Amino acid sequence: LQLVESGGGSVQSGGSLRLSCAGSGFTLDSYTIGWFRQVPGKEREGVSCISVQDDRANFASSVKGRFTISRDNTTTAVFLHMNNLQPEDTGVYYCAMPAAVMLKPCELGPGEYVYWGHGTRVSVSS
């Protein structure tokens, strides 16, 4: 199973981006999807996730109020909407999913996620 991220880019502080996560040859509507980011020299950080049940979302405290996550049931993609971006949001963003359907609230720790995309780079300048 392969996940493909897109939508990264370079923006100025205060700007917005929308990241997309799509499955290559399969749909995401039955899977928990997590978004993570990584900066060189730091551990991968959970940013947001969306659960299967009721599309319940979870956010890291650093992005709460600025980022939202949603599913598009038409295209079966999962989007990370990032608003009011700040330089500390710079990094490579990855989407990930567990190996099986999980009928419980999603978690931001990476341990339950098995399949990962190759990442999309986000750069925010001040």
Backbone bond lengths (Angstrom), bond angles and torsions (degrees), N, CA, C in turn:
res aa  C-N    CA-C-N  psi(-1)  N-CA   C-N-CA  omega(-1)  CA-C   N-CA-C  phi
1 L - - - 1.444 - - 1.524 108.97 -
2 Q 1.327 116.07 134.11 1.452 120.13 -177.35 1.519 109.92 -125.71
3 L 1.317 114.82 133.56 1.454 121.89 175.09 1.520 108.79 -105.37
4 V 1.313 116.18 143.89 1.458 120.99 -178.02 1.513 108.77 -128.26
5 E 1.336 115.92 120.89 1.456 121.49 176.42 1.530 109.81 -96.83
6 S 1.317 114.89 152.16 1.461 120.96 173.70 1.523 108.69 -154.09
7 G 1.320 115.26 167.53 1.458 120.05 174.62 1.514 115.55 105.24
8 G 1.322 117.32 -4.61 1.453 118.93 178.33 1.520 111.69 -67.73
9 G 1.311 115.92 169.78 1.451 120.41 179.38 1.505 110.74 170.23
10 S 1.323 114.40 -168.92 1.458 121.43 179.76 1.517 109.55 -112.72
11 V 1.317 115.93 129.56 1.458 121.41 179.25 1.519 108.71 -137.63
12 Q 1.303 114.79 164.64 1.459 119.87 173.76 1.521 109.92 -89.23
13 S 1.307 114.84 160.73 1.455 121.11 177.66 1.530 110.31 -52.47
14 G 1.343 115.70 132.97 1.449 120.95 -176.95 1.513 114.09 94.64
15 G 1.314 116.50 -10.40 1.446 121.16 -178.54 1.523 112.84 -79.10
16 S 1.325 115.57 -179.48 1.461 122.10 -177.45 1.520 110.85 -133.05
17 L 1.301 114.11 152.39 1.464 122.09 172.65 1.515 108.41 -144.06
18 R 1.318 115.88 154.14 1.456 121.23 172.80 1.517 108.40 -122.69
19 L 1.313 115.01 117.19 1.464 120.78 177.34 1.524 109.34 -93.11
20 S 1.315 115.87 143.62 1.459 121.87 178.61 1.517 110.02 -118.00
21 C 1.306 114.97 144.88 1.466 121.83 174.63 1.521 107.02 -128.55
22 A 1.305 116.61 123.11 1.462 121.13 -179.91 1.518 109.83 -129.31
23 G 1.321 115.77 151.77 1.450 120.82 175.02 1.513 110.10 -89.21
24 S 1.316 115.92 139.57 1.462 119.96 179.14 1.517 108.72 -88.18
25 G 1.333 116.25 98.13 1.449 120.30 179.43 1.520 114.94 89.58
26 F 1.327 117.47 5.76 1.457 120.12 176.84 1.517 108.94 -150.31
27 T 1.328 115.65 163.53 1.462 120.23 -177.72 1.523 110.89 -98.37
28 L 1.317 115.96 156.45 1.455 121.57 -176.48 1.517 113.38 -102.35
29 D 1.317 117.59 -0.62 1.454 118.98 -169.85 1.521 113.99 -66.70
30 S 1.314 118.90 -15.89 1.464 120.96 -179.49 1.527 113.20 -104.85
31 Y 1.327 116.17 9.91 1.460 119.31 -173.79 1.521 112.27 -122.61
32 T 1.313 114.91 143.80 1.453 120.64 164.80 1.522 108.27 -64.77
33 I 1.305 116.49 135.06 1.463 121.34 177.98 1.518 108.75 -125.28
34 G 1.297 114.78 132.66 1.462 120.70 177.56 1.513 110.84 -116.77
35 W 1.315 115.65 149.19 1.461 122.00 172.61 1.529 108.17 -115.29
36 F 1.311 114.78 133.14 1.454 121.97 -179.16 1.525 108.48 -130.14
37 R 1.309 116.12 159.00 1.461 119.45 174.17 1.518 108.92 -137.05
38 Q 1.323 113.21 154.53 1.457 118.91 -179.08 1.511 110.65 -141.79
39 V 1.315 114.24 137.37 1.449 122.82 175.30 1.520 107.08 -115.56
40 P 1.324 118.93 140.08 1.469 119.77 179.74 1.520 112.07 -50.78
41 G 1.325 115.37 132.21 1.451 120.68 178.32 1.507 114.17 88.18
42 K 1.338 116.72 -4.10 1.464 120.07 179.61 1.522 110.15 -123.18
43 E 1.312 115.56 158.74 1.455 120.09 177.64 1.528 110.82 -72.81
44 R 1.325 114.05 154.83 1.452 119.11 177.18 1.531 109.11 -65.34
45 E 1.330 116.07 132.45 1.461 122.40 -174.34 1.524 110.58 -111.72
46 G 1.314 116.81 131.52 1.453 120.42 174.07 1.514 110.40 -72.63
47 V 1.315 117.06 128.38 1.460 122.29 -176.74 1.516 110.83 -103.16
48 S 1.316 115.95 -48.33 1.462 120.73 -177.61 1.511 109.15 -161.66
49 C 1.319 116.01 159.34 1.460 120.59 174.32 1.521 108.70 -151.04
50 I 1.315 115.02 160.24 1.461 120.45 178.91 1.514 107.88 -132.81
51 S 1.321 115.59 130.93 1.455 122.01 -175.80 1.522 110.84 -86.31
52 V 1.309 114.51 165.64 1.456 120.37 176.66 1.523 110.24 -73.45
53 Q 1.338 115.45 -44.77 1.461 119.75 -177.38 1.520 110.77 -77.03
54 D 1.316 116.25 117.68 1.463 123.44 175.18 1.530 112.88 61.86
55 D 1.330 117.39 14.12 1.470 121.31 -178.61 1.530 111.28 52.10
56 R 1.319 116.09 37.26 1.462 120.25 179.41 1.527 109.39 -63.43
57 A 1.332 115.78 133.08 1.459 120.40 -175.38 1.518 111.33 -111.36
58 N 1.309 115.13 157.00 1.452 122.93 178.16 1.524 107.01 -137.42
59 F 1.328 116.46 143.49 1.462 120.42 -177.18 1.517 110.46 -135.89
60 A 1.314 115.11 145.98 1.452 119.85 170.17 1.524 108.82 -66.66
61 S 1.314 116.59 149.21 1.459 120.30 -177.81 1.526 111.61 -61.13
62 S 1.329 116.12 -29.11 1.463 120.50 -177.44 1.528 113.16 -69.58
63 V 1.329 117.05 -18.18 1.466 119.49 -177.28 1.518 113.02 -119.50
64 K 1.321 116.63 -4.93 1.460 120.55 -177.05 1.532 109.46 -60.42
65 G 1.331 115.07 133.92 1.454 120.08 -177.54 1.515 114.06 89.78
66 R 1.329 117.08 -14.30 1.470 121.24 179.89 1.524 111.91 -115.05
67 F 1.315 117.26 -33.01 1.461 122.21 -177.98 1.523 109.29 -108.19
68 T 1.310 116.17 145.84 1.460 121.81 169.50 1.524 107.91 -131.53
69 I 1.319 115.82 161.88 1.459 121.56 -179.27 1.514 108.25 -132.92
70 S 1.307 117.26 142.42 1.455 119.66 -177.66 1.520 110.25 -151.95
71 R 1.311 114.62 159.90 1.463 121.52 173.10 1.522 108.66 -107.12
72 D 1.300 116.17 145.28 1.462 121.77 171.04 1.510 106.04 -110.37
73 N 1.307 116.82 105.46 1.462 119.44 -174.92 1.532 112.74 -73.07
74 T 1.315 116.41 -12.03 1.462 119.53 176.90 1.529 110.19 -78.72
75 T 1.313 115.65 -47.25 1.455 119.68 -178.51 1.519 112.31 -97.62
76 T 1.323 115.46 -6.43 1.468 122.57 -177.91 1.523 112.44 56.79
77 A 1.297 116.50 31.91 1.455 120.93 173.30 1.525 109.39 -99.38
78 V 1.311 114.83 161.58 1.460 121.56 172.99 1.516 107.19 -117.38
79 F 1.315 115.30 132.35 1.454 120.77 -175.84 1.522 111.33 -112.94
80 L 1.304 115.13 142.53 1.457 121.86 170.13 1.529 106.45 -113.02
81 H 1.326 115.37 110.90 1.458 121.20 -179.67 1.526 107.90 -93.10
82 M 1.306 115.99 118.47 1.457 120.40 -175.07 1.523 109.29 -115.44
83 N 1.311 115.60 116.52 1.461 122.10 -178.75 1.523 110.00 -116.48
84 N 1.317 114.69 159.49 1.471 121.13 179.38 1.530 110.38 49.17
85 L 1.303 115.74 49.42 1.461 120.80 -178.05 1.520 111.03 -63.47
86 Q 1.314 114.44 143.56 1.460 122.16 -179.27 1.533 109.38 -123.65
87 P 1.313 118.44 159.12 1.471 120.23 -179.34 1.532 113.36 -54.03
88 E 1.307 117.40 -31.36 1.464 119.51 179.73 1.521 113.10 -72.09
89 D 1.323 117.68 -7.33 1.459 121.21 174.71 1.532 111.91 -84.63
90 T 1.296 117.03 -5.28 1.458 121.69 179.29 1.521 110.70 -61.43
91 G 1.322 115.81 136.95 1.453 120.68 177.67 1.515 110.88 162.95
92 V 1.308 115.36 -176.92 1.458 121.01 173.26 1.524 107.09 -97.45
93 Y 1.316 115.31 127.21 1.460 121.34 -176.98 1.520 109.76 -103.32
94 Y 1.320 115.08 131.70 1.458 122.67 -179.00 1.522 110.07 -120.66
95 C 1.310 116.80 142.71 1.450 118.92 166.63 1.531 107.80 -104.89
96 A 1.320 114.57 154.81 1.451 120.06 -174.63 1.522 110.10 -150.65
97 M 1.315 115.74 159.69 1.458 120.19 178.81 1.531 109.59 -145.43
98 P 1.327 116.76 153.98 1.463 120.14 176.93 1.526 111.01 -73.29
99 A 1.305 115.88 173.31 1.464 120.75 -179.57 1.517 112.13 -76.25
100 A 1.325 116.90 -22.15 1.460 120.08 -176.31 1.528 109.52 -140.92
101 V 1.317 115.08 168.89 1.458 120.39 177.38 1.530 108.73 -65.50
102 M 1.331 116.33 133.85 1.456 121.15 -178.11 1.524 108.19 -121.86
103 L 1.314 115.74 113.47 1.461 120.70 -178.21 1.514 110.31 -95.32
104 K 1.315 116.16 59.27 1.454 122.13 177.33 1.521 107.11 -152.57
105 P 1.326 116.69 162.18 1.475 117.89 179.65 1.519 112.11 -57.10
106 C 1.326 115.57 139.47 1.455 120.01 -177.65 1.522 110.50 -70.40
107 E 1.325 114.71 158.58 1.456 121.51 -179.65 1.517 110.25 -124.47
108 L 1.322 115.55 153.87 1.461 120.24 -177.60 1.521 113.36 -91.43
109 G 1.309 117.70 -6.52 1.452 119.92 174.23 1.514 110.18 -74.79
110 P 1.334 117.41 143.51 1.466 120.53 -174.18 1.523 114.81 -75.51
111 G 1.315 118.42 -9.26 1.452 120.70 -170.34 1.521 115.84 -60.71
112 E 1.323 118.22 -31.35 1.467 120.76 -175.90 1.518 112.42 -88.34
113 Y 1.310 117.79 -4.73 1.461 121.53 -175.59 1.522 109.79 -98.03
114 V 1.316 114.84 127.56 1.459 121.15 -174.13 1.525 112.63 -107.96
115 Y 1.315 116.15 -41.45 1.468 120.88 -177.32 1.526 109.03 -102.04
116 W 1.324 114.78 131.26 1.454 121.54 -175.64 1.523 109.77 -128.84
117 G 1.324 115.20 145.81 1.452 119.93 171.44 1.517 110.14 -81.00
118 H 1.325 115.71 -179.30 1.454 121.03 -178.48 1.523 112.64 -89.26
119 G 1.301 117.37 -8.19 1.454 121.09 174.08 1.516 113.52 95.89
120 T 1.330 114.19 155.46 1.454 121.77 173.51 1.526 107.15 -134.51
121 R 1.313 115.57 137.72 1.464 119.63 -170.87 1.523 111.18 -90.00
122 V 1.324 114.33 135.13 1.466 122.21 176.16 1.515 108.54 -120.24
123 S 1.311 116.11 128.30 1.457 120.99 179.11 1.524 108.75 -127.82
124 V 1.324 115.80 123.91 1.458 120.92 -179.10 1.524 108.23 -119.00
125 S 1.301 116.26 121.76 1.464 121.03 -179.34 1.524 109.88 -103.47
126 S 1.321 114.74 149.60 1.477 120.30 -178.46 1.518 111.14 -86.49
